[in-house]
Amino acid sequence: MATKFEELAVVVSQKEIATDIYDLTIQTKEIAAAAKAQIDLELDKKKMQLSDPIKALGTYEIPVKLHQKVTTKLTVQVVEG
């Protein structure tokens, strides 16, 4: 399951979060909402291990704890507009 999970990616648009690129702050709740909307995957925002909010455009690998001994990564692409 963890291997298939790592193949998944979600895209978060800066315009959906903030009107100005300088106000961009993406937290686990926005990532969970994007995963549900785009790939029909329900993620508990508390299971994502995001040390600091994402504040820049780019691609990020977010660790997600699926089970006590199983952690995988979800690719998150933050794009403009």
C-alpha positions as CSV (number, residue, x, y, z in Angstrom):
1,M,0.0,0.0,0.0
2,A,2.8,2.4,0.9
3,T,4.4,2.0,-2.6
4,K,1.2,2.8,-4.4
5,F,0.6,5.7,-2.1
6,E,4.0,7.2,-3.1
7,E,2.9,7.3,-6.7
8,L,0.0,9.7,-5.9
9,A,0.3,13.4,-6.2
10,V,-2.0,16.3,-5.5
11,V,-1.8,19.9,-6.8
12,V,-2.7,22.9,-4.6
13,S,-3.3,26.1,-6.4
14,Q,-2.0,29.3,-4.8
15,K,-5.1,31.2,-5.9
16,E,-7.4,28.8,-4.0
17,I,-5.5,29.6,-0.8
18,A,-4.4,33.2,-1.0
19,T,-5.0,36.2,-3.4
20,D,-1.4,37.2,-3.2
21,I,1.6,34.9,-3.5
22,Y,3.2,36.6,-0.5
23,D,0.2,35.5,1.7
24,L,0.6,31.8,0.7
25,T,0.4,29.4,3.6
26,I,-0.5,25.8,3.0
27,Q,-1.1,23.5,5.9
28,T,-2.2,19.9,6.3
29,K,-5.9,20.8,6.1
30,E,-5.5,22.2,2.5
31,I,-3.5,19.2,1.5
32,A,-6.1,16.8,2.9
33,A,-8.9,18.8,1.1
34,A,-6.9,18.6,-2.2
35,A,-6.3,14.9,-1.8
36,K,-10.1,14.3,-1.3
37,A,-11.1,16.4,-4.2
38,Q,-8.5,15.3,-6.7
39,I,-7.9,11.6,-6.0
40,D,-10.7,10.7,-3.6
41,L,-8.3,9.9,-0.8
42,E,-9.3,10.8,2.7
43,L,-6.3,11.7,4.8
44,D,-6.3,12.7,8.5
45,K,-4.5,16.0,8.6
46,K,-2.9,14.9,11.9
47,K,-1.2,12.0,10.2
48,M,0.7,14.3,7.9
49,Q,4.1,15.3,9.3
50,L,4.5,18.9,8.1
51,S,6.9,20.7,10.4
52,D,6.2,24.1,9.0
53,P,3.5,25.4,6.7
54,I,4.4,25.6,3.0
55,K,5.0,29.2,1.9
56,A,6.4,28.9,-1.6
57,L,5.6,27.4,-4.9
58,G,7.2,24.1,-5.8
59,T,7.0,20.3,-5.2
60,Y,7.1,18.9,-1.8
61,E,7.2,15.3,-0.4
62,I,5.1,15.2,2.8
63,P,5.5,12.2,5.1
64,V,2.2,10.6,6.0
65,K,1.9,8.1,8.8
66,L,-0.4,5.3,7.7
67,H,0.2,3.0,10.6
68,Q,2.4,3.0,13.7
69,K,5.2,1.4,11.8
70,V,4.4,2.5,8.3
71,T,5.2,6.0,7.0
72,T,5.1,7.0,3.3
73,K,5.3,10.2,1.3
74,L,2.7,12.1,-0.6
75,T,3.9,14.5,-3.4
76,V,2.3,17.9,-3.2
77,Q,2.7,20.4,-6.0
78,V,2.0,24.0,-5.2
79,V,1.3,26.0,-8.4
80,E,0.5,29.6,-9.2
81,G,-3.1,30.3,-10.2
